Amino acid sequence: MALLTTARLTVRDWSPDDATEALTVYGAPEVTRWLSPAMTQINDEQAMRTTLESWLGLRDALIPPLGRWAIVRTSDQQVIGGLSLRYLPPDEEDIEIGWQLAPGSWGNGYATEAARALAGWAFSIGAHELVAVVRVNNERGAGTAKRIGMQWVGETDKYYETHLNVYRLWPSDLTAAEEADTLKL
């Protein structure tokens, strides 16, 4: 079932049947190198299926807006990535928005489009702020955070015991970013 749709994408729950396509995301070292230690590279389809089943098993215990979803390109129904909203350790107070795309889908604005839609939905049901933590030197991740409308707030070692850049998004930041894009057209 679709959670959200955009001009080019559908955001929906994962299915174990997505394992092959999900592996193009979570099995790609150029993606997972930025996710560790929160998530390590998945090396085979069965391990990916097990991971998806685990995510689905946790779904009912999560309070919205928390969750994990597949990003599907509407034109060909191809799973091209994943999105998540989850509490950041260790305090589980800040809600992290995360996005991951298969390398073959990079450079098309899909991550920005999907993450903006997810952020808008999260704000519509009561989230007040979202954060993204991006590893130092992850220029793609930082660029996407900025295109979503996120503001850089500093560096920290608080999360995942890793040195990270922190970006935050308020509803007004999202609105301003969307309006700026409209003006560019």
OpenMM code with the backbone's topology and positions (N, CA, C; nanometers):
from openmm import Vec3, app, unit

residues = "MET ALA LEU LEU THR THR ALA ARG LEU THR VAL ARG ASP TRP SER PRO ASP ASP ALA THR GLU ALA LEU THR VAL TYR GLY ALA PRO GLU VAL THR ARG TRP LEU SER PRO ALA MET THR GLN ILE ASN ASP GLU GLN ALA MET ARG THR THR LEU GLU SER TRP LEU GLY LEU ARG ASP ALA LEU ILE PRO PRO LEU GLY ARG TRP ALA ILE VAL ARG THR SER ASP GLN GLN VAL ILE GLY GLY LEU SER LEU ARG TYR LEU PRO PRO ASP GLU GLU ASP ILE GLU ILE GLY TRP GLN LEU ALA PRO GLY SER TRP GLY ASN GLY TYR ALA THR GLU ALA ALA ARG ALA LEU ALA GLY TRP ALA PHE SER ILE GLY ALA HIS GLU LEU VAL ALA VAL VAL ARG VAL ASN ASN GLU ARG GLY ALA GLY THR ALA LYS ARG ILE GLY MET GLN TRP VAL GLY GLU THR ASP LYS TYR TYR GLU THR HIS LEU ASN VAL TYR ARG LEU TRP PRO SER ASP LEU THR ALA ALA GLU GLU ALA ASP THR LEU LYS LEU".split()
positions = [
    Vec3(0.0839, -0.1179, 0.0000),
    Vec3(0.0000, 0.0000, 0.0000),
    Vec3(0.0885, 0.1244, 0.0000),
    Vec3(0.0527, 0.2213, -0.0810),
    Vec3(0.1310, 0.3441, -0.0919),
    Vec3(0.1061, 0.4344, 0.0281),
    Vec3(0.2140, 0.4822, 0.0856),
    Vec3(0.2054, 0.5826, 0.1908),
    Vec3(0.1950, 0.7199, 0.1270),
    Vec3(0.2782, 0.7417, 0.0242),
    Vec3(0.2868, 0.8720, -0.0424),
    Vec3(0.3112, 0.8521, -0.1912),
    Vec3(0.2687, 0.9499, -0.2687),
    Vec3(0.3061, 0.9533, -0.4098),
    Vec3(0.3523, 1.0941, -0.4430),
    Vec3(0.4475, 1.1021, -0.5349),
    Vec3(0.4958, 1.2302, -0.5862),
    Vec3(0.4796, 1.2256, -0.7377),
    Vec3(0.5322, 1.3240, -0.8056),
    Vec3(0.5216, 1.3273, -0.9514),
    Vec3(0.5840, 1.2041, -1.0160),
    Vec3(0.6925, 1.1525, -0.9560),
    Vec3(0.7640, 1.0416, -1.0194),
    Vec3(0.7797, 0.9180, -0.9331),
    Vec3(0.7386, 0.9263, -0.8072),
    Vec3(0.7716, 0.8208, -0.7115),
    Vec3(0.6520, 0.7781, -0.6280),
    Vec3(0.6602, 0.6563, -0.5787),
    Vec3(0.5675, 0.6053, -0.4782),
    Vec3(0.6517, 0.5626, -0.3582),
    Vec3(0.6084, 0.6005, -0.2404),
    Vec3(0.6718, 0.5569, -0.1160),
    Vec3(0.5740, 0.4592, -0.0521),
    Vec3(0.6197, 0.3362, -0.0304),
    Vec3(0.5311, 0.2313, 0.0216),
    Vec3(0.6077, 0.1414, 0.1178),
    Vec3(0.5307, 0.0582, 0.1878),
    Vec3(0.5934, -0.0396, 0.2767),
    Vec3(0.6814, -0.1344, 0.1963),
    Vec3(0.7859, -0.1819, 0.2619),
    Vec3(0.8692, -0.2856, 0.2030),
    Vec3(0.7920, -0.4167, 0.1997),
    Vec3(0.8328, -0.5049, 0.1118),
    Vec3(0.7819, -0.6413, 0.1042),
    Vec3(0.9023, -0.7346, 0.0944),
    Vec3(0.8941, -0.8553, 0.1500),
    Vec3(1.0047, -0.9499, 0.1306),
    Vec3(1.0336, -0.9752, -0.0175),
    Vec3(0.9329, -0.9586, -0.1017),
    Vec3(0.9517, -0.9770, -0.2461),
    Vec3(1.0404, -0.8688, -0.3081),
    Vec3(1.0706, -0.7639, -0.2332),
    Vec3(1.1582, -0.6564, -0.2817),
    Vec3(1.3061, -0.6889, -0.2636),
    Vec3(1.3379, -0.8075, -0.2145),
    Vec3(1.4762, -0.8387, -0.1759),
    Vec3(1.5764, -0.8173, -0.2888),
    Vec3(1.5459, -0.8603, -0.4093),
    Vec3(1.6408, -0.8462, -0.5204),
    Vec3(1.6708, -0.6996, -0.5481),
    Vec3(1.5649, -0.6179, -0.5572),
    Vec3(1.5845, -0.4758, -0.5854),
    Vec3(1.6466, -0.4036, -0.4660),
    Vec3(1.6065, -0.4406, -0.3445),
    Vec3(1.6632, -0.3776, -0.2250),
    Vec3(1.8124, -0.4047, -0.2145),
    Vec3(1.8550, -0.5203, -0.2621),
    Vec3(1.9973, -0.5546, -0.2580),
    Vec3(2.0803, -0.4608, -0.3453),
    Vec3(2.0207, -0.4023, -0.4498),
    Vec3(2.0945, -0.3051, -0.5318),
    Vec3(2.1236, -0.1779, -0.4535),
    Vec3(2.0499, -0.1569, -0.3455),
    Vec3(2.0735, -0.0420, -0.2571),
    Vec3(2.1646, -0.0846, -0.1424),
    Vec3(2.1170, -0.1774, -0.0605),
    Vec3(2.1838, -0.2123, 0.0644),
    Vec3(2.2969, -0.3129, 0.0473),
    Vec3(2.3165, -0.3598, -0.0744),
    Vec3(2.4317, -0.4433, -0.1056),
    Vec3(2.5412, -0.3669, -0.1764),
    Vec3(2.5161, -0.2399, -0.2049),
    Vec3(2.6130, -0.1572, -0.2774),
    Vec3(2.7113, -0.0932, -0.1795),
    Vec3(2.8410, -0.1245, -0.1908),
    Vec3(2.9374, -0.0667, -0.0973),
    Vec3(2.9412, 0.0853, -0.1029),
    Vec3(2.9132, 0.1446, -0.2193),
    Vec3(2.9150, 0.2902, -0.2294),
    Vec3(2.7975, 0.3544, -0.1555),
    Vec3(2.6969, 0.2756, -0.1178),
    Vec3(2.5865, 0.3229, -0.0339),
    Vec3(2.6165, 0.2914, 0.1122),
    Vec3(2.6461, 0.1652, 0.1398),
    Vec3(2.6557, 0.1216, 0.2793),
    Vec3(2.7777, 0.1753, 0.3521),
    Vec3(2.8785, 0.2184, 0.2803),
    Vec3(2.9947, 0.2750, 0.3506),
    Vec3(2.9555, 0.3976, 0.4318),
    Vec3(2.8481, 0.4656, 0.3907),
    Vec3(2.8018, 0.5842, 0.4627),
    Vec3(2.7015, 0.5491, 0.5726),
    Vec3(2.6521, 0.4257, 0.5754),
    Vec3(2.5497, 0.3856, 0.6724),
    Vec3(2.6069, 0.3197, 0.7972),
    Vec3(2.7250, 0.2640, 0.7880),
    Vec3(2.7867, 0.1947, 0.8999),
    Vec3(2.8212, 0.2952, 1.0102),
    Vec3(2.8014, 0.2639, 1.1368),
    Vec3(2.7681, 0.1360, 1.1966),
    Vec3(2.6180, 0.1097, 1.2093),
    Vec3(2.5319, 0.2038, 1.1736),
    Vec3(2.3879, 0.1823, 1.1889),
    Vec3(2.3397, 0.0654, 1.1044),
    Vec3(2.4020, 0.0462, 0.9902),
    Vec3(2.3670, -0.0651, 0.9022),
    Vec3(2.4898, -0.1023, 0.8216),
    Vec3(2.5141, -0.2308, 0.8100),
    Vec3(2.6285, -0.2771, 0.7320),
    Vec3(2.5809, -0.3304, 0.5973),
    Vec3(2.6756, -0.3519, 0.5093),
    Vec3(2.6447, -0.4015, 0.3754),
    Vec3(2.5798, -0.5398, 0.3832),
    Vec3(2.4754, -0.5595, 0.3057),
    Vec3(2.4081, -0.6889, 0.2962),
    Vec3(2.4606, -0.7572, 0.1713),
    Vec3(2.5027, -0.8824, 0.1864),
    Vec3(2.5777, -0.9469, 0.0791),
    Vec3(2.5010, -1.0443, -0.0085),
    Vec3(2.3803, -1.0834, 0.0307),
    Vec3(2.3075, -1.1766, -0.0554),
    Vec3(2.1570, -1.1558, -0.0402),
    Vec3(2.0840, -1.2118, -0.1351),
    Vec3(1.9398, -1.1904, -0.1408),
    Vec3(1.8673, -1.2460, -0.0188),
    Vec3(1.9098, -1.3605, 0.0326),
    Vec3(1.8430, -1.4172, 0.1502),
    Vec3(1.8637, -1.3278, 0.2725),
    Vec3(1.9828, -1.2756, 0.2902),
    Vec3(2.0075, -1.1829, 0.4019),
    Vec3(1.9239, -1.0561, 0.3855),
    Vec3(1.9073, -1.0103, 0.2623),
    Vec3(1.8249, -0.8920, 0.2372),
    Vec3(1.6795, -0.9226, 0.2702),
    Vec3(1.6314, -1.0381, 0.2290),
    Vec3(1.4934, -1.0783, 0.2594),
    Vec3(1.4723, -1.0838, 0.4115),
    Vec3(1.5683, -1.1393, 0.4832),
    Vec3(1.5595, -1.1474, 0.6290),
    Vec3(1.5548, -1.0076, 0.6904),
    Vec3(1.6355, -0.9164, 0.6379),
    Vec3(1.6346, -0.7780, 0.6868),
    Vec3(1.4993, -0.7132, 0.6618),
    Vec3(1.4455, -0.7296, 0.5418),
    Vec3(1.3138, -0.6726, 0.5104),
    Vec3(1.2063, -0.7311, 0.6014),
    Vec3(1.2114, -0.8602, 0.6260),
    Vec3(1.1144, -0.9233, 0.7164),
    Vec3(1.1273, -0.8680, 0.8578),
    Vec3(1.2497, -0.8405, 0.8999),
    Vec3(1.2727, -0.7808, 1.0314),
    Vec3(1.2110, -0.6415, 1.0386),
    Vec3(1.2349, -0.5616, 0.9341),
    Vec3(1.1763, -0.4271, 0.9313),
    Vec3(1.0239, -0.4346, 0.9361),
    Vec3(0.9667, -0.5267, 0.8603),
    Vec3(0.8210, -0.5420, 0.8596),
    Vec3(0.7700, -0.5889, 0.9950),
    Vec3(0.8455, -0.6748, 1.0620),
    Vec3(0.8068, -0.7226, 1.1936),
    Vec3(0.8037, -0.6128, 1.2983),
    Vec3(0.8887, -0.5137, 1.2816),
    Vec3(0.8941, -0.4016, 1.3763),
    Vec3(0.7901, -0.2943, 1.3456),
    Vec3(0.7375, -0.2949, 1.2247),
    Vec3(0.6493, -0.1874, 1.1775),
    Vec3(0.5336, -0.1603, 1.2726),
    Vec3(0.4627, -0.2633, 1.3163),
    Vec3(0.3439, -0.2426, 1.3984),
    Vec3(0.3759, -0.1895, 1.5373),
    Vec3(0.5003, -0.2060, 1.5816),
    Vec3(0.5401, -0.1565, 1.7132),
    Vec3(0.5829, -0.0100, 1.7093),
    Vec3(0.6012, 0.0444, 1.5897),
    Vec3(0.6476, 0.1823, 1.5767),
    Vec3(0.5304, 0.2795, 1.5775),
    Vec3(0.5515, 0.3913, 1.6418),
    Vec3(0.4507, 0.4962, 1.6460),
    Vec3(0.4785, 0.5926, 1.5313),
    Vec3(0.3783, 0.6183, 1.4457),
    Vec3(0.4016, 0.7130, 1.3354),
    Vec3(0.4499, 0.8468, 1.3895),
    Vec3(0.5451, 0.9078, 1.3233),
    Vec3(0.5829, 0.8847, 1.1842),
    Vec3(0.6981, 0.7867, 1.1650),
    Vec3(0.7377, 0.7119, 1.2672),
    Vec3(0.8541, 0.6245, 1.2547),
    Vec3(0.8259, 0.5077, 1.1611),
    Vec3(0.9292, 0.4687, 1.0853),
    Vec3(0.9146, 0.3539, 0.9968),
    Vec3(1.0215, 0.3500, 0.8900),
    Vec3(1.0109, 0.2483, 0.8039),
    Vec3(1.1004, 0.2295, 0.6887),
    Vec3(1.0137, 0.1985, 0.5675),
    Vec3(1.0495, 0.2585, 0.4539),
    Vec3(0.9693, 0.2442, 0.3338),
    Vec3(1.0570, 0.2288, 0.2103),
    Vec3(0.9985, 0.1685, 0.1083),
    Vec3(1.0629, 0.1556, -0.0220),
    Vec3(1.0293, 0.2778, -0.1068),
    Vec3(1.1256, 0.3201, -0.1880),
    Vec3(1.1024, 0.4239, -0.2890),
    Vec3(1.0888, 0.3516, -0.4226),
    Vec3(0.9753, 0.3705, -0.4884),
    Vec3(0.9472, 0.3039, -0.6154),
    Vec3(0.9345, 0.4096, -0.7246),
    Vec3(1.0093, 0.3914, -0.8337),
    Vec3(0.9949, 0.4799, -0.9499),
    Vec3(0.8649, 0.4397, -1.0200),
    Vec3(0.7732, 0.5331, -1.0299),
    Vec3(0.6400, 0.5040, -1.0811),
    Vec3(0.6415, 0.4589, -1.2266),
    Vec3(0.7283, 0.5152, -1.3078),
    Vec3(0.7274, 0.4865, -1.4517),
    Vec3(0.7498, 0.3395, -1.4842),
    Vec3(0.8292, 0.2689, -1.4037),
    Vec3(0.8572, 0.1277, -1.4316),
    Vec3(0.8372, 0.0366, -1.3098),
    Vec3(0.7843, 0.0935, -1.2007),
    Vec3(0.7580, 0.0184, -1.0770),
    Vec3(0.8841, -0.0448, -1.0178),
    Vec3(0.9988, 0.0142, -1.0451),
    Vec3(1.1273, -0.0345, -0.9949),
    Vec3(1.1537, 0.0228, -0.8558),
    Vec3(1.1887, -0.0633, -0.7592),
    Vec3(1.2342, -0.0156, -0.6283),
    Vec3(1.3740, 0.0406, -0.6491),
    Vec3(1.3907, 0.1682, -0.6172),
    Vec3(1.5196, 0.2344, -0.6395),
    Vec3(1.5859, 0.2803, -0.5107),
    Vec3(1.5174, 0.2651, -0.3976),
    Vec3(1.5779, 0.3121, -0.2741),
    Vec3(1.4902, 0.2888, -0.1534),
    Vec3(1.5356, 0.3465, -0.0431),
    Vec3(1.4637, 0.3346, 0.0824),
    Vec3(1.4645, 0.4650, 0.1596),
    Vec3(1.3648, 0.4811, 0.2435),
    Vec3(1.3517, 0.5961, 0.3328),
    Vec3(1.3281, 0.5450, 0.4740),
    Vec3(1.3673, 0.6253, 0.5704),
    Vec3(1.3375, 0.5881, 0.7088),
    Vec3(1.3177, 0.7122, 0.7939),
    Vec3(1.2373, 0.6958, 0.8950),
    Vec3(1.2234, 0.7907, 1.0050),
    Vec3(1.2388, 0.7077, 1.1309),
    Vec3(1.3401, 0.7394, 1.2113),
    Vec3(1.3659, 0.6608, 1.3318),
    Vec3(1.4297, 0.7477, 1.4381),
    Vec3(1.4150, 0.7035, 1.5621),
    Vec3(1.4803, 0.7749, 1.6708),
    Vec3(1.6299, 0.7497, 1.6649),
    Vec3(1.7054, 0.8550, 1.6890),
    Vec3(1.8509, 0.8430, 1.6930),
    Vec3(1.8967, 0.7968, 1.8310),
    Vec3(1.9911, 0.7026, 1.8343),
    Vec3(2.0499, 0.6647, 1.9626),
    Vec3(2.1452, 0.7751, 2.0086),
    Vec3(2.1823, 0.7889, 2.1291),
    Vec3(2.1473, 0.7009, 2.2392),
    Vec3(2.0197, 0.7420, 2.3119),
    Vec3(1.9745, 0.8663, 2.2968),
    Vec3(1.8635, 0.9168, 2.3777),
    Vec3(1.7262, 0.8885, 2.3194),
    Vec3(1.7195, 0.8584, 2.1908),
    Vec3(1.5938, 0.8325, 2.1219),
    Vec3(1.4944, 0.9462, 2.1409),
    Vec3(1.5447, 1.0691, 2.1221),
    Vec3(1.4598, 1.1877, 2.1269),
    Vec3(1.4477, 1.2521, 1.9896),
    Vec3(1.5570, 1.2541, 1.9156),
    Vec3(1.5592, 1.3182, 1.7844),
    Vec3(1.5148, 1.2187, 1.6778),
    Vec3(1.4298, 1.2640, 1.5847),
    Vec3(1.3860, 1.1779, 1.4749),
    Vec3(1.4761, 1.2023, 1.3552),
    Vec3(1.5408, 1.0950, 1.3123),
    Vec3(1.6300, 1.1010, 1.1964),
    Vec3(1.5533, 1.0641, 1.0702),
    Vec3(1.5704, 1.1450, 0.9668),
    Vec3(1.5220, 1.1086, 0.8346),
    Vec3(1.6415, 1.0542, 0.7566),
    Vec3(1.6216, 0.9406, 0.6939),
    Vec3(1.7286, 0.8793, 0.6164),
    Vec3(1.6801, 0.8438, 0.4774),
    Vec3(1.7704, 0.8482, 0.3829),
    Vec3(1.7393, 0.8137, 0.2441),
    Vec3(1.8578, 0.7393, 0.1860),
    Vec3(1.8287, 0.6382, 0.1068),
    Vec3(1.9324, 0.5614, 0.0390),
    Vec3(1.8795, 0.5274, -0.0998),
    Vec3(1.9637, 0.5428, -0.2001),
    Vec3(1.9259, 0.5096, -0.3378),
    Vec3(2.0256, 0.4128, -0.3984),
    Vec3(1.9765, 0.3283, -0.4874),
    Vec3(2.0653, 0.2447, -0.5674),
    Vec3(2.1535, 0.3368, -0.6510),
    Vec3(2.2822, 0.3095, -0.6613),
    Vec3(2.3726, 0.3980, -0.7362),
    Vec3(2.3251, 0.4287, -0.8783),
    Vec3(2.2582, 0.3367, -0.9439),
    Vec3(2.2093, 0.3621, -1.0786),
    Vec3(2.1002, 0.4673, -1.0860),
    Vec3(2.0461, 0.5057, -0.9715),
    Vec3(1.9405, 0.6073, -0.9669),
    Vec3(1.9892, 0.7419, -0.9149),
    Vec3(2.1174, 0.7516, -0.8854),
    Vec3(2.1726, 0.8780, -0.8363),
    Vec3(2.1658, 0.9849, -0.9450),
    Vec3(2.1588, 1.1095, -0.9004),
    Vec3(2.1696, 1.2225, -0.9919),
    Vec3(2.0408, 1.2630, -1.0613),
    Vec3(1.9280, 1.2077, -1.0190),
    Vec3(1.7999, 1.2405, -1.0815),
    Vec3(1.7048, 1.3169, -0.9901),
    Vec3(1.7487, 1.3497, -0.8696),
    Vec3(1.6634, 1.4217, -0.7759),
    Vec3(1.5640, 1.3341, -0.7011),
    Vec3(1.5763, 1.2022, -0.7151),
    Vec3(1.4808, 1.1125, -0.6496),
    Vec3(1.4888, 1.1194, -0.4971),
    Vec3(1.6089, 1.1233, -0.4419),
    Vec3(1.6223, 1.1271, -0.2957),
    Vec3(1.5593, 1.2536, -0.2395),
    Vec3(1.5851, 1.3665, -0.3039),
    Vec3(1.5269, 1.4928, -0.2584),
    Vec3(1.3749, 1.4869, -0.2662),
    Vec3(1.3235, 1.4400, -0.3783),
    Vec3(1.1780, 1.4327, -0.3992),
    Vec3(1.1114, 1.3427, -0.2951),
    Vec3(1.1672, 1.2252, -0.2740),
    Vec3(1.1086, 1.1304, -0.1793),
    Vec3(1.1208, 1.1804, -0.0356),
    Vec3(1.2373, 1.2325, 0.0003),
    Vec3(1.2581, 1.2786, 0.1382),
    Vec3(1.1719, 1.4000, 0.1700),
    Vec3(1.1549, 1.4900, 0.0742),
    Vec3(1.0649, 1.6038, 0.0982),
    Vec3(0.9221, 1.5564, 0.1217),
    Vec3(0.8776, 1.4613, 0.0418),
    Vec3(0.7416, 1.4090, 0.0594),
    Vec3(0.7264, 1.3442, 0.1966),
    Vec3(0.8259, 1.2648, 0.2367),
    Vec3(0.8196, 1.1986, 0.3666),
    Vec3(0.8228, 1.3006, 0.4802),
    Vec3(0.9085, 1.4008, 0.4680),
    Vec3(0.9159, 1.5051, 0.5710),
    Vec3(0.7828, 1.5794, 0.5815),
    Vec3(0.7240, 1.6132, 0.4675),
    Vec3(0.5946, 1.6816, 0.4686),
    Vec3(0.4883, 1.5990, 0.5391),
    Vec3(0.4875, 1.4692, 0.5117),
    Vec3(0.3924, 1.3800, 0.5782),
    Vec3(0.4194, 1.3759, 0.7288),
    Vec3(0.5465, 1.3623, 0.7673),
    Vec3(0.5812, 1.3565, 0.9101),
    Vec3(0.5361, 1.4833, 0.9818),
    Vec3(0.5582, 1.5979, 0.9192),
    Vec3(0.5151, 1.7234, 0.9807),
    Vec3(0.3623, 1.7303, 0.9883),
    Vec3(0.2939, 1.6762, 0.8885),
    Vec3(0.1471, 1.6832, 0.8866),
    Vec3(0.0833, 1.6004, 0.9975),
    Vec3(0.1569, 1.5020, 1.0499),
    Vec3(0.1005, 1.4208, 1.1583),
    Vec3(0.1659, 1.4493, 1.2933),
    Vec3(0.2372, 1.5609, 1.3030),
    Vec3(0.2813, 1.6050, 1.4342),
    Vec3(0.4290, 1.6149, 1.4630),
    Vec3(0.5159, 1.5698, 1.3732),
    Vec3(0.6598, 1.5885, 1.3974),
    Vec3(0.6904, 1.7383, 1.3921),
    Vec3(0.7787, 1.7839, 1.4787),
    Vec3(0.8135, 1.9260, 1.4840),
    Vec3(0.9494, 1.9546, 1.4227),
    Vec3(1.0345, 1.8531, 1.4179),
    Vec3(1.1699, 1.8701, 1.3668),
    Vec3(1.2220, 1.7334, 1.3238),
    Vec3(1.2977, 1.7324, 1.2159),
    Vec3(1.3668, 1.6123, 1.1707),
    Vec3(1.5144, 1.6448, 1.1609),
    Vec3(1.5983, 1.5459, 1.1831),
    Vec3(1.7423, 1.5649, 1.1683),
    Vec3(1.7973, 1.4589, 1.0740),
    Vec3(1.9066, 1.4928, 1.0116),
    Vec3(1.9834, 1.3969, 0.9323),
    Vec3(2.1256, 1.4029, 0.9833),
    Vec3(2.1867, 1.2876, 0.9974),
    Vec3(2.3275, 1.2815, 1.0346),
    Vec3(2.4029, 1.2268, 0.9143),
    Vec3(2.5032, 1.3017, 0.8729),
    Vec3(2.5754, 1.2717, 0.7491),
    Vec3(2.7235, 1.2616, 0.7821),
    Vec3(2.7839, 1.1531, 0.7408),
    Vec3(2.9275, 1.1373, 0.7646),
    Vec3(3.0057, 1.2488, 0.6966),
    Vec3(3.1126, 1.2893, 0.7633),
    Vec3(3.2043, 1.3869, 0.7055),
    Vec3(3.2538, 1.3291, 0.5727),
    Vec3(3.2629, 1.4106, 0.4720),
    Vec3(3.3055, 1.3741, 0.3358),
    Vec3(3.1975, 1.3066, 0.2523),
    Vec3(3.0780, 1.2872, 0.3055),
    Vec3(2.9678, 1.2336, 0.2252),
    Vec3(2.9001, 1.3517, 0.1559),
    Vec3(2.9603, 1.3946, 0.0470),
    Vec3(2.9118, 1.5136, -0.0230),
    Vec3(2.7726, 1.4930, -0.0822),
    Vec3(2.7439, 1.3739, -0.1313),
    Vec3(2.6099, 1.3468, -0.1856),
    Vec3(2.5039, 1.3587, -0.0766),
    Vec3(2.5308, 1.2996, 0.0382),
    Vec3(2.4360, 1.3056, 0.1486),
    Vec3(2.4140, 1.4478, 0.1965),
    Vec3(2.5224, 1.5241, 0.2086),
    Vec3(2.5111, 1.6637, 0.2515),
    Vec3(2.4350, 1.7455, 0.1479),
    Vec3(2.4623, 1.7208, 0.0207),
    Vec3(2.3930, 1.7935, -0.0857),
    Vec3(2.2439, 1.7657, -0.0850),
    Vec3(2.2076, 1.6403, -0.0645),
    Vec3(2.0651, 1.6061, -0.0583),
    Vec3(1.9999, 1.6733, 0.0612),
    Vec3(2.0653, 1.6701, 0.1764),
    Vec3(2.0096, 1.7360, 0.2953),
    Vec3(1.9811, 1.8828, 0.2666),
    Vec3(2.0734, 1.9499, 0.2024),
    Vec3(2.0545, 2.0920, 0.1712),
    Vec3(1.9411, 2.1121, 0.0713),
    Vec3(1.9320, 2.0251, -0.0307),
    Vec3(1.8245, 2.0397, -0.1303),
    Vec3(1.6868, 2.0136, -0.0695),
    Vec3(1.6812, 1.9284, 0.0309),
    Vec3(1.5549, 1.9051, 0.1011),
    Vec3(1.5119, 2.0330, 0.1722),
    Vec3(1.6098, 2.1138, 0.2115),
    Vec3(1.5829, 2.2363, 0.2860),
    Vec3(1.6424, 2.2344, 0.4247),
    Vec3(1.7208, 2.1314, 0.4552),
    Vec3(1.7792, 2.1170, 0.5879),
    Vec3(1.8904, 2.2193, 0.6093),
    Vec3(1.9053, 2.2583, 0.7340),
    Vec3(2.0081, 2.3535, 0.7741),
    Vec3(2.1168, 2.2802, 0.8524),
    Vec3(2.2421, 2.3083, 0.8178),
    Vec3(2.3544, 2.2499, 0.8909),
    Vec3(2.3602, 2.3145, 1.0278),
    Vec3(2.3702, 2.2319, 1.1338),
    Vec3(2.3753, 2.2862, 1.2693),
    Vec3(2.5055, 2.2569, 1.3411),
    Vec3(2.5912, 2.1737, 1.2822),
    Vec3(2.7199, 2.1488, 1.3446),
    Vec3(2.7644, 2.0047, 1.3294),
    Vec3(2.8716, 1.9739, 1.4021),
    Vec3(2.9284, 1.8392, 1.4008),
    Vec3(2.9124, 1.7792, 1.5396),
    Vec3(2.9045, 1.6470, 1.5446),
    Vec3(2.8872, 1.5797, 1.6725),
    Vec3(2.9433, 1.4382, 1.6669),
    Vec3(2.9720, 1.3856, 1.7848),
    Vec3(3.0067, 1.2447, 1.8019),
    Vec3(2.8984, 1.1743, 1.8842),
    Vec3(2.7876, 1.2436, 1.9082),
    Vec3(2.6806, 1.1939, 1.9951),
    Vec3(2.6126, 1.0684, 1.9399),
    Vec3(2.5933, 1.0632, 1.8101),
    Vec3(2.5177, 0.9542, 1.7497),
    Vec3(2.6105, 0.8483, 1.6923),
    Vec3(2.5821, 0.7239, 1.7201),
    Vec3(2.6544, 0.6100, 1.6632),
    Vec3(2.8035, 0.6106, 1.6949),
    Vec3(2.8461, 0.6942, 1.7902),
    Vec3(2.9880, 0.7043, 1.8271),
    Vec3(3.0752, 0.7284, 1.7040),
    Vec3(3.0243, 0.8108, 1.6139),
    Vec3(3.0910, 0.8426, 1.4877),
    Vec3(3.0857, 0.9931, 1.4673),
    Vec3(3.1905, 1.0498, 1.4109),
    Vec3(3.1928, 1.1933, 1.3833),
    Vec3(3.1008, 1.2231, 1.2647),
    Vec3(2.9977, 1.3051, 1.2888),
    Vec3(2.8938, 1.3296, 1.1893),
    Vec3(2.8586, 1.4769, 1.1796),
    Vec3(2.8141, 1.5173, 1.0614),
    Vec3(2.7522, 1.6482, 1.0429),
    Vec3(2.6033, 1.6328, 1.0710),
    Vec3(2.5464, 1.7306, 1.1398),
    Vec3(2.4048, 1.7261, 1.1751),
    Vec3(2.3313, 1.8349, 1.0977),
    Vec3(2.2212, 1.7952, 1.0355),
    Vec3(2.1317, 1.8870, 0.9648),
    Vec3(1.9949, 1.8759, 1.0298),
    Vec3(1.9218, 1.9864, 1.0345),
    Vec3(1.7871, 1.9831, 1.0908),
    Vec3(1.6896, 2.0448, 0.9918),
    Vec3(1.5649, 2.0018, 1.0038),
    Vec3(1.4581, 2.0501, 0.9172),
    Vec3(1.3367, 2.0814, 1.0019),
    Vec3(1.2873, 2.2022, 0.9866),
    Vec3(1.1611, 2.2428, 1.0462),
    Vec3(1.0599, 2.2571, 0.9333),
    Vec3(0.9323, 2.2558, 0.9647),
    Vec3(0.8325, 2.2711, 0.8583),
    Vec3(0.8551, 2.3958, 0.7725),
    Vec3(0.8952, 2.5054, 0.8335),
    Vec3(0.9179, 2.6286, 0.7566),
    Vec3(1.0360, 2.6148, 0.6606),
    Vec3(1.1373, 2.5348, 0.6969),
    Vec3(1.2511, 2.5109, 0.6073),
    Vec3(1.2062, 2.4336, 0.4840),
    Vec3(1.1213, 2.3350, 0.5039),
    Vec3(1.0714, 2.2544, 0.3930),
    Vec3(0.9893, 2.3406, 0.2979),
    Vec3(0.9028, 2.4232, 0.3529),
    Vec3(0.8205, 2.5117, 0.2706),
    Vec3(0.9071, 2.6077, 0.1914),
    Vec3(1.0079, 2.6656, 0.2547),
    Vec3(1.0967, 2.7603, 0.1857),
    Vec3(1.1720, 2.6922, 0.0721),
    Vec3(1.2193, 2.5704, 0.0931),
    Vec3(1.2928, 2.4983, -0.0118),
    Vec3(1.2020, 2.4672, -0.1299),
    Vec3(1.0791, 2.4263, -0.1022),
    Vec3(0.9853, 2.3957, -0.2105),
    Vec3(0.9483, 2.5218, -0.2879),
    Vec3(0.9294, 2.6331, -0.2169),
    Vec3(0.8978, 2.7592, -0.2845),
    Vec3(1.0147, 2.8063, -0.3698),
    Vec3(1.1369, 2.7896, -0.3210),
    Vec3(1.2550, 2.8293, -0.3984),
    Vec3(1.2646, 2.7480, -0.5267),
    Vec3(1.2343, 2.6191, -0.5201),
    Vec3(1.2364, 2.5362, -0.6407),
    Vec3(1.1301, 2.5805, -0.7400),
    Vec3(1.0138, 2.6197, -0.6905),
    Vec3(0.9074, 2.6669, -0.7786),
    Vec3(0.9504, 2.7934, -0.8516),
    Vec3(1.0217, 2.8809, -0.7824),
    Vec3(1.0683, 3.0053, -0.8449),
    Vec3(1.1711, 2.9789, -0.9539),
    Vec3(1.2485, 2.8703, -0.9407),
    Vec3(1.3497, 2.8367, -1.0412),
    Vec3(1.2862, 2.7925, -1.1723),
    Vec3(1.1653, 2.7378, -1.1647),
    Vec3(1.0981, 2.6902, -1.2855),
    Vec3(1.0595, 2.8084, -1.3672),
] * unit.nanometer
topology = app.Topology()
chain = topology.addChain("A")
for resn in residues:
    res = topology.addResidue(resn, chain)
    for name in ("N", "CA", "C"):
        topology.addAtom(name, app.Element.getBySymbol(name[0]), res)
